[in-house]
Amino acid sequence: MMKNPWPGMSGRAMICAALAAALLAGCLGDSDDAAAPAAPGAPGPLLAISTINNRADLVSGGDAMVDIALPAGVSAATLKVDVDGRDVSSAFAVRADGRVTGLVTGLIEGANVLSATATGASAAKLTITNASRGGPVISGAQTVPFVCATPLPRSATASSPATNGSGLSTEATDAKCNIATEYKLYYKTNTPGCTTGLPDPSAASTAYGSTTLVVTTATAAVTACFKPYDPAAPAPADMSTTVTDAGKTVSFIVRVERGTMNRGIYDIVALFDPTKPWTAVAPQAQWNGKLIYTFGASTGQVRRQQRTNNQWTSTSQAAGNIDPQTAIAKGYVWVSNSMTDSAVNSNRILMSETVMMMREHIADNYGPVKYAHGTGCSGGSINSNTNATIAPGLLDGYSISCAFPDSETTAIEVSDCVALVEAYQKPQWTTLMGTATAATINAKKAAINGHVDQTGCHGWFNAFGSNSKAGNYNQRFVADNASGLILANPVARNNCELLPSQVYDPVSNPTGARCGGSDWAASVWGKDADGKALQTGDNTGVQYGLKALLSNAISGEEFVTLNEIAGGSDKDANPKTTRTVADPGALPIAYRSGMVMNGKNYAKAAVIDMRGWDDAYTTGPVPSSNVHFVWRSFAIRDRLDKEFGDHANHALWRFGRFGLGAPPFMAAESLSVMDTWLTALKADTTTASLEQKVRSAKPASAADYCVLSTDTAQATKVSDITTCNADPKLSYLSSPRQVAGGPLAENVFKCQLRPVNDVEYGGRLDAGQLLRLRAVFTGGVCDWSKPGVGQQDPVSPLTFKAGPGGAAFAAAPGSIAK
C-alpha cells in the first residue's frame, strides 16, 4: 500500500478517493483496516472502524465521516453503532460503492469512543479525538488577545480596538470567535456589463484605534453580476446558465456557505440546485468533485477577525490567482478562509492546520474530494508552497504566481534590504559618494543589492521593512527613489491592529502583546527568557557587496565601509550597529517543520508557476511593491534540484510585461492543464511513489514556455527556452545575500564561518582595509560551501500540541476490540 504522505487523511481514503466506484470495494478489502481474525472464543472476525477524511485524532468541528468494514457474511442490517452510549446507527448505510459509512455528528471536544457491533462479528471501538471548530488541532496554544468580528463594525473602546464586519448576522458565541454558519443563494445575471463585486459586501470601519466609527453602507452595486436568489419566487428572467466541465448545462445559481473555522471566516461556494438536497454521500451532480483553494496575498499578523480578502465573484487575473468565478462555473467547489490569507496570518503552521480543517469540513459535508488545487500570488504563493512542505499531500497541486518559496527565507532579503537602505543614508556612505551623480551612486547600490536598480530594496523597505516591529512604531519609508531619502510617518501604528495601550513597549508595557511575525507564532517557535519569540534572522559573517567588489562595481573602500556600517536589528526589529544573531533553537524548527520550502517535500506536488516581471520600478511614485523578483522561481527549482534531484514537478510559465497578473489565457490554461495533470495523478493506481506519480502524470501541455516582453498582446507562446532566457524581463538576477556569496536557493539563515582570506579579494583591499574588515568579522565570514547552521531535511508534518518545537505524529489510532 502507498505510504500516506500526510497523516491528515487515512491511507484508505487517500487511495480509494482516486479509484472508480467499481474498484472501491476491492480497495476497501485490501486496506490496513480490513477485518482482523477473530480472537479465541470471539463470535467472529473483528469489525474495523476508521475515519475517512482525517485521522481519528485530528478531527475537528464536531463531526466525522466514519467507515465500518464488515467481515464477509456479516449483514449491515445488524450493525449497531454508538458514541459513548448515544445511538448513531441511523447515520450508517451501505452506499453505492458497497461501503458502510456514516457522518457522525454531535462529537464533544476531546475523546469520543465510537463502538460498533454486528451479528457474527466481534465488537470494536475507535477513539475519535475532536477539536473545537475554533481550533487549535496541531498548531499549539492560540495567541491572545484576539478580537472577534461583529455583524457590523464597532468603534474602538478604552479596552478594545474597532471590530471588523463579519458578513454574518449573529455574534461570536465564545472566545474562539465561533459564529453560527449561514447559507445564501445567488444567481448570475446575464446582463451585459455587470460588475464582479460581492453581492454582500461588509460594512467597513475606520482605523482600528478610532473611537469615531464611520460605516460604509454594505450595499451591493446595482450592477452586480450576482443577485440574491429566492427559490420560492419565479425564476428570474435574467438568470444565466453555465456549462460544467462535464458538459452539463445548469442554471448559474450558487450557494455561499459562510462560517468560522480556526478563528478565520471562510466562504465555500458551489453551483447549487435549490430543489434538491446535497449530502456528503449524495452530492449534487453539478459538482465535479474538485476543490479550488485560494490563498490570500501579502503578509501580516493582525489580531482582529475578518472576512477573507478573496472574492468568489472575481474574474480578474490582477492578483495572479485562478479566476474563482470561472472555476465555480465549471463545477468546482471554491473555498477561502481568512486564516489562510497571508495578510492576516503569517503563522504557516496555523495556516496549514486551517487548510486541513477546511478540507475535512468540505469532505464531511459536501462529499469525497477527487483532488484539491491550491492557488495564490505573493503571500498566497508562500502559503501554497509552505502548505506543500508542511503538509505534503494535503492539497494535490498548485497554480502560483508572483511566487516566493516561503516567508522565513524571503525575510532574508527583506532584512538585508532594510540594513542596506539604512546604511546608504548614513554619513559614512554619503561622504564616500561625494559628488558622484545619482546615476553612479544608484548603479553601485544595484550591484550590491543584486537587483536591476536600487528600487527593489526600496520596495522591500516600504512594504515589509516594519513587519517584524514588536510594538507601536512610526513607519520609516523611502520617500524618494533617486536619493533613497528616508522619512517617518508621523502617525504611529502597530502590526497587531490593537490599541496602543495593549501593545508591547519595553519600558511602559513590557508584557503587552508583541506584534512581530515570530511572536504571532510563539506556539511554534517558543520564547526566550525575556518572553520574546525565537527568531531565525541572522547576518553574522555576511560580506555585503562581495561580488560587486570582485566585479569592480564598487571600490575596496566602499566594500569595507559598507560592511562596517550595515549593522542589523534587535528582537524588537529596531536597527542596531552590530549584526543580527539568530536564536539557535529557531533554526532547526524552521527546517524540520517544513516552514522552509524544501525540495524533498515539494517534489510531491504538481506545480504551475506563472512568473511575471516585477523587478524594478524606476518611474512614477515610490513603490510599495516591485519585490516579486524573477530569481525566486529559479530558487524554487534550485531547491528541488539539490534536495530532491530534479524539478520535473514544476512547470514554469513566464510572461515579460510588467505586473503580477498572468495574461488571461495563461491563468485560464493553468486551470485546465492542472485538471489534466491531477486527474491523471489520481488515476494512477500503481505502487510508484507519489513523487514518481506526479512526474508520470505531467501532461505535455505543462511544459515550460514564455511570452516575450516584446509581445504587446501577451498572446504568443515561445517554447524555445534559450529565446526566453535572452529576454531581459524573463531572465533572473539575484539578491543582496547572493551578491555576498550565498546560494541561489537562499535557504541559509545563519552561515557557518571561516577566517577572512586576503586572497579572496584579489588585491582590491590594502592592508589597512583588511585590518578593518577583520575587525568587522571577528568570528569570520560566511563559508557558503557548507550547509547553514541547523539546516536539515524536513520531517513534517509535526504537531505543536505539546509545545513549541514540534513533535512527530504518533501512529494513527485504529480500532480495537471492545
N, C-alpha and C positions, 0 to 999 in steps of 0.2 A: 504494500500500500504506500502511496506517495506520502512523504513526510509533510506534515502541516507546517507551513512557514509562519503562521500566525495563530496563537492559541485562542484567539477570539472566535474561532469557528471550528466546530468539530471536524475531525478527519472525514467522517461520513458525509457531513453536509457539504464540505468543500468539494469532494469528488462527485457526489450524487447530483449536485446542482448543475454540473456540466453535462450530464447524460440525458438522453431522451427518456421519456416516461417508461418506455418498454424495458429499459435497462435498469431502472431504479431498483426493482426487486432483487436483481442479481447483485447490484452494488450493496444493497442492504444486507443480503445474506453473507456477503464476503467481508463485512465491516468488522472493526475491532469490537463492536458491541454485540456481535452475534450471540445467541443464547448459549450459555455455558452448560456443561454437563451437569446432571443432577447430582446433588450431594447424597451420600448414603442415607437411605431412608426418606429422601425428599419425594414429594408427589410427582415431580417431573423436572425437566430442564428449567434452568433459571431464566426468568424474564430479563430482558436487557432494556434499560431506560437511559435515554440521553437527551440532552437539549440540542436543538438543531442549529440555532442562529447565533449561539455564543457558548463558551464554556459554562458549565453549571456554576462555577464560582465567580463569573464575571457578568452575570445577568443584572439588568437594571430596569427600572420603570414599573416593576410590579407584575410583569407577565413574562412568560417564556413558552416558546413553541417546543413541545416535547414529543419525542418519538419513543414508542414502545415496540420492541421487536418480540414477536410471539414465536415460540418454538413450533416446529412443524406439528400439525394436527391439533393445535390449540385454537379454539374459536374466540374471535374477538367479542362475540356476544356475551361471553362470560367474564370479560375484563372489568375489574373494579379498580378505580384509581382514587386516591385521596391525598390531600396535603394536610399533614398534621391532624388527621381525623376529619377534615372537611371533604365531603364527597365532590369530586370533579369529574366523575366518569362520563357525564354527558358531553364534555368537551371533546371526547375522543371518538374517532370513527375510522373505518377503513376508507382510505382515499382512493382516487382514481389510479394512482400509481401502485396500489397494493399495500402501502404503508399505513400503519396505525399511528396517527398523530393527533395532537390537540393543543390549542392555545390555553394554557393555564393562567388565569388571572387572579388578582387579589393576593399576590405574594406579599408578605410582610418584609420589612427591612431586616436583613440578617438571614439566618438559616431557616430554610423551609424543607421539611422532609416529605418528598413525594413517594408514595408507596403504591405498588400495583400487585394485584392478584388475578389469577385466571385459573379456571378448572384445568387440571392436567399439567400445571406449571408450578414451579417454586416461586413464591413471592419475592419481590425485590424492592429496593428503595434507593433513592438518589437524593442527596442533599443539594438543594439549589440555594445558593447564596445570592440574595437580591440586594442591590444598592438602590438608594433613592434616585428618583428621576433627576433630582438636583445634583447628583454626584456627591463625592467622587467614587470611582471604582478602583483605579490603579494609580492616580496621579498624586496621592498624598493629601495632607490637610489643605483645605481651601483657604486662600488668602482673604483676610478681612481687614478693614471694613469693606463691604461691597453693597452698593445701593441699588435696590430693586427698581425696575421701571414701573410706571403707573399708566393707567389708561390715557390720561392727558399729562403733559409735563407739569411739574410743580416747581415753584421757585425755591431757591435756597433758603434755609433757615439758619439759626445760630449754630445748629449742630449737624446739619446735613446739606450737601450740595443739591443743586437742582436735579430733578429726575428727568429721564428720557421718556417719551411716549412709547408704549409697548406695542401698539397696534392690536391690543386685546381689550376686552370690555370690563374685566374684573381685576381685582388687586392680587398681589402675591399673597400666598397663604402661609408662608414660612420664611425663615431667614435664608433659605437656599433659593429664594426668588421663584419658587414654583408658582405658575399661573395656569389656570384652567385652560385646556385646549379648546380652540374654536375652529369651525369649518365654515367656509364661504364659497359660494358658487359664482362664477363669472363666465360670460361668453364673449367671444371676439366678434366685433362688428366688422362688416365688410365695407364700411365707409372709407373711401379713398382718403389718404392724408391723415388718418387718425394718428394720435401720438402714443408713445410707448411708456408713459409714466405709470406708476402703480395706481390701481383703482381705489386703493385705501391708504393713501399716504398718512403718516403720523404727523400730528402737530409738532412743531419744532419750538424749542425754548431758546432763551438767550444763554449766555455763558454759564458754565456750571456753578460759578460762585455768585451769580447775580440774584439778588433778592427781589428784583423787579422782573416779573415774568411777562414776556411778550409772546403770545401764542399765535402762530400762523394757522389759519383755518385749515383743517385737514380735509380738504375737499379735492376730489379728483378733477382733472381738467375735463371740460365738457367734450373735448375732442379725444378723450382716452380711447384706446383700441379695445380695452376690456371694460365691460359694464356688468353690474350686478344681474344675476340670472335668478328668476323666480320660477321654480318648477311648477307652481300652481297656476301660473298665467300662461296664456297662449305663447307659442314660440315667437321670439322677436323676428320681425321681418328682415332685420339687418344682420342676422346671425350668419356667420361664415361657417364653412366646413374645412376640414383638413384631411389629408391622406397620410396615414401612418406608414412607417417603413415596411409594414406587412401588406401594404396595398389596400388597407381598409379605410373607406371614407366615413367619417363621423362628424357630427356637429362639434364645432370648436367650443366646447364647454369645459371648463376646468374647475376642479375643486382645490382650494387652498386650505391646507391644514396648517394652522399656526399654533405653536405652543412653546414650552420651555424645556430645555434639556441641558443639564450640567451648567446651569445659571445663564445659558445663552438662550436667545429667542430664535426659533427656526421657522422656516417656511418649507413645506413639502407641497409640490404642485404636480397635478396629473390630469390628463384628459379624463372626463367623468361623465357617466350616463346616470342622471338622477333617477331614472325609472328602475334601476337595477341595484341590487346590493353589491358590496365589494368586501370580501373577506380574504384572509391570508391563504385559505385553502381553495378559494374560488375567486381569483382576481377578475376584474372586468377585462373583456377581450381586447380592448384598445391599448392596454398596457403591453409593451413588448418585453417586459421582464427586465429591462435595463435601467440603470441608475446613473444620473449625472450629478456629481457633487461639485459645487462651485465654492472655491476658497477665495476669501476676500483679500485685498491688496494692503500695502503699507505695513507698518509695524508699530505696535504700541501696547500699553498695558493699563487700560482705563479701569476704574473701579465702579463704573456705572453701567448697569444692564441696559442693553439697547437692542433694537431690531438689527437683523443682518443688513450689511451695506449692499448686498447683491439683490438686484431687482429681477424677479422672474419674468417680467414683461419685456425685458430689454431685447433688442435685436442688434444692438451696437457692438462693434468689434473694437471700440476705442480702448477698452481695458485689456484686450487680447484674449479674453476668455471665449469658450464655446458659447455661442448665441443661445441663451436659455429658451427663448420663445420657439426657435426652430427645433430644438431638441424636444420640447414638450409637444409640439405639433406632430412630431414623428412617432410619439408614443412613449417617450422616456418619462420616468419619474424624476423630477428635478428637486434638489434639496440644497439648502444652505442654512448654516447656524452661525449666529454672531460670535460664538466661541471658536469658530474656525475661520473667522475674519482676522487676519493678521494685525490689522489696525487696532483691534480690540484686545486681542490675546496673543502675546508673544511667547507664552509657555507652550512649547511644541509637544510636550508630553500630555498636557491638558488638552491640546488641540486634537491629538491622535486618539485620546480617550473619548473625546466628543464624537469623532467620526465613528468609532466603534459602537458607541451607544446609539447614534443615529441609524447606522446600518442595521443594528439589531431591531430597533423600533420599526423600521420600514419592512424588514423581512417578517417580523411578527404580525404586522398589521396589514401589509399590502400583498405579501406573498414572496415566494422564492425569487432571489435576485440572480439573473443569469450572469451578469457582470456589473462591476461598478467602475465608472470612468470619472476621474478627478480632473479639474481644470482650474487654472488660476494664473494671474500675471503678477510679477514683482513679489510682494509678500504672499500672494496666492500661490506663486510658484514655490516659494520657500515652504509653505505648508504642504504642497503637493510632494515635493522632494523629500522633506523630512518625514512625512507620513509614510512614504515608501521605505524609509530606512529604519524608522522607529517601530513600525508595524507592518513589515513586509507581508503582502498578500491580502491586507485588509481592503484595499482597492486594487484593481487589476491593471489599470493603465492610466496614463496622464497625458493631457494635452496642455502644455505650458507655454507661456510666452514671457518676454522681459525677465528671464529666469535668473535666479541665484541658487546656488546649491543648497544653502541653509543659512540661518540667521547668525549663528555663532561665528562662522568663519567669514561671513560678509562683514561682521563687525571689525575684523582685522583692518580692512580697507577704510572703514569709517573712522576708526580711531587713528590710523596713520594719517589720514587726510586732515583730521582735526588738529593733530600735532603739527603738521606741516603748514597748514593755513595760518595757524597762530605764529609759528616760527617765522614765516615770511614777513610778518608785521613787526617783528622785534628789531630794536635798533642795531643789533649786531649784523643782521642780514641787510637791512636797508642801507646801512653805511657801506657795506661791501658793494652794493649795487650802484652806489654813487650816482653818476649822471647817465647811466645806461638808459636806453629807451624802454618804454613799457613793453614793446615787442620783444626786445632782447631779454628782459627780465622774465617775461611770461614763457618764453621758449625754454629758459632754464627750469622754471617750475614744472613745465610739461615733461621735460626729460626726467626730472626727479620723481614726479608723480606717476610716470608711465602712461600718461593719457595723451589724447590728441592735443589738448591745450590745458590751461590752468583751470578751466571752468568745471571740469569733472569733480575735483576736490571741493570746489565751491558748492556744487550740488549736494555732496555728502554733508558738508558742514552745515548748510542751511536746513536741509530736510531732516537729518537724523543725528546731527552732531550733539544734540542735547537729550537724546532719547534715554540715556542712562542716568540723567540727573536724579538724585535721590530725593531732593526736597524742592522747595519753591525757588524759582530762578528767573532771571531776566535773560531771555534767549539772545545769544550773540549770533550775528548773521553777517555774511559778506554783502555789503551794500553796493559795491562797485566791482564789476568783473575785471576791469582793466588794471586797477591798482590793488585789488584784494582788500580794500578798506573794510574793517570790521566795526559794526555798531552794535548796540544793545537795545532790545525792545524795552521801553520804559514800563510796560505792563508785565507784572510778574505772573507766572503760571506754574503748574506742576503737572507731571505726567500721569498722575492718578486721576485727575479731574475731581479731586476732593477739595474741601475748604482749606485755605492756607493754614488754619489752626489745627487741622487734622494731620498735617504732613510733617515729616521729619525735619528737624532743624538741629544741628549739632550742639547748639547752646540752649535754645529755649524749649525744644521738644525732641530730645534725643531718642525717645521711644515712639515717636509718631510714625505714621505709615511711610515706608520708604517706597519710592516710585520708579526705581530703575527696573530694567528687564529682568535681571537676576533676582531682585527682591520679589517680584511678582511670582517667580518660580522657586522660591526658597524651599518649598517642599521637595524639590528635585535636587537642588544644589547643597542645601544645608547652610548654616550660618557660622560666622566666626565668633570669637569671644565678645565682640562688640555688637553682636546682633545683626551684622551685615552679611548678606548672602554672598557665597563664594562666587568668584568671577574668573573667567578664562583670559581676559585681556592681558597682553604682555608685549613689550617691545624691547626687552633687555637684549643687548647684543646686536640689534638691527642697525645695519650701516645704511642709513638713508642716502640715496643718490649714488650708490656704488657703481652701478652700470653707467650712470650719467658721467661719472668721473672717468671711467675707463674708456668711454667713447669721446671724451674731451668736450662733452656738452657743458660741463661745469669745471671750474678750476679746483686745484687741491685745497686752496684756502676756503673756497666756498663749501667744499665737501666737509672739511673738518669743522668749520664754523656751524654749518647746519646741524651736524651731529652733536655739537656742544649745546645747542640751544633747543633741540627738538623736544626734549622732556617727555612727559607722559601725563597720566591722570591718576587721581586717588580713587578710592572706592565710592566716593560720592560723585564721581565724574567731574571733579574740579581739576583744572590744569595744575601741574607741578613741574618743577625744574628737573627732577630725576625721572628715570624711566618707569613705566608701568610694570608691575610684577604680578603675575597670576597667582591665585591661590592654588597650591599644589593639589589639593583634594578635588578641585573642579575639573582638572584636565582629564583624568580617566573617566569621569562621569560623562563628559561631553562626547567622548569617543564610544564608550561602551553602550550608551543608551541609544545610539543612532541619531542623536541631535546633530552630529556632524555627518553630513551625507557621505556614505561610504559605498564604493562600487560593488562590494560583495552583496549587500542587500538590495541596492538599486538595480542590480542586474536582473532581479526577479520581476520587474515591472516593464510593461510596454510604454515607451515614452515618445511623444512627438513634441519637439522643441521648436517653437516658432520665434526666430530671433530677428528683431529689428535693430536699427541703428539709433542709439541714444547716448553716444559717447561724448558729446560736447554741445555747448550752447553758446555760440560766440556773438550773437546779435540779439537785440531786444533786451528785455528786463533781466535782472539777475535771476538765475534759475532756481527752482525748488526741486528739480529732479535731475535729469541728464546723468543718471548714475547706473543705468542698466547696460553695462559695457558688454560688447560682443565677446570679450575674452571669457566671460562667465560660462557660456555654453561649452567652450573648449576646456575649461577647468572641469566641468562635469565629465567630459569624455576622458580627460586625463586621469581622473579618479577611477573611472570604470576600467580603463586600460591597465592601470597599475595595480588596482586592488581586486579586479576580477579576471582580467585577461583580454577583454575586448569590449567594444561599445556597440555591439550589434543590436542591442535593445533600444538604442537611442537614435531616432530619426531627427535630423537637423534640417529645418526649412528656414532659409534666411531671406530677408527682404531688405532692400537698401534705402528705402525712403525714411525720412525722419518720423519718429512716432513709435508708440508702443503697440498699437493695434495692428494685427496682421491684415493684409489685403483680404477683402471679404471672401474671395474664392478659397483662400488658404485656410481660414478658420472653419469654413463650411466643410472643406475637404478633410480637415483633421477629424471631424466627427464621423464621416463616412469611412475613412481609412481605418480609424481606430475601431470602428464597429467590425470591419472585416477582420482586423487583427485579433481582437478579443473573442470574437465568435469562433475563429479557428483555434485559438488558445484553449477555450473551454471545451471544444470538441475533441481535444487530444486526450485520449484515454490510455496512452502508453505509460510505461514506468519511468520515462525520462524525467530528469529534474525539472523544476519549474523554470530555471534559467534556460535550459535547453528547449523547453516547450515554447517559451516566449520567442526565442530566435527562430525556431522552426515555423511558427505561426505567422511570422512577419511577412506581410504581402509586398509584392514588388512596388506597389503604389506608396509604400512608406520609405522609399529610397531618398537619400539626401538630394536636395536641389536648392536653387536660389532664384530670386527675382532681382535683377540688377538695379542699382540705384539710378541708372540712366533710363530705365523703363518708366516713363512718366505715368503710364496707365497701370503699372504694377500688375501685369496680367500674364507675362510670358515666363514660363518655367525654363530654367537653364540647368541641365543635369551635369554639365562639364564642371567638375569641382575646381579645376585649375582656373577656369574663367571666373568662377565665383570668388575664389581667393584673391584674384587680382584686383577686384573691386575694392577701393579703399573703405567703402561703407560696409563691407562684408568681412573684411579681414580683421584680425584682432591685435590689440596692443597688450598692455599689462597693467600693473598696479604699483603703488609705492613699495610694497613688500617684495614684489618680484624684481623691481629695479634694485632692491637691496640684496638680491641673490636668491630669494625664496622661490619655491616651485610654482608652476602654473596651477597645480591643484589648489594652492593656497589653503592648505588644511593643517598648517603647523602654527599653533598658538604661541608656544614657547619653544624656542630652538635650543638645542644643545650647543655648548660654547667651545671654542678653540682659541688659542692665543692669536693676537694680532700678528699677521705675517707681512713684513715690509715688502716682500717681493710681489705680493698681490697687487700693489698699486702701480707697478711698472715705472717707478721713478717719478711719479707725479706728486709725491709728498716729500718735502725736505725733512731734515732731522727734527727740527722744532715742531713741525706739524705732526710727525709721527709720535713725538712725546705727548702732544696734546690729545691725539687720538687714543693713545693708551690710557690717558687719564679719564677719558670718557668711558672706555670699555675696560675697566679694571678687572672684570671677570672673564674677559674675552669677547669675541664676536661670534656671530651665528655660524655654525657648521651645518650647512644645508645638505651635506651628503648623508646626514644621519636623520632618523625619524625625530619628530618632535617629542618633547618631554611628555610622558604619559600617553603618547599616541599608540593606539591599538585598534584591532578589529572590533566591530560592534558585536554584542551578544544579545541585542534587543530581540523581542520586546522584554522590557523589565517592568516590574511593579514597584511603586514607591509607597505602597500602602503601609509598610512597616517603618518608613522613614526615608530621609534623603540618601542619595547614592544609588538606590535601586537594587533589586534582587531579581534573580532569575525566577521564572514561574516554576512552581512545583508541578508535578504531573497532574494532568487534568483529572478532576474527580469523575469516577464512574459509579455505576450502580452496583450494589452488593446485595447479598441475601438478606431478607428481612428477618 
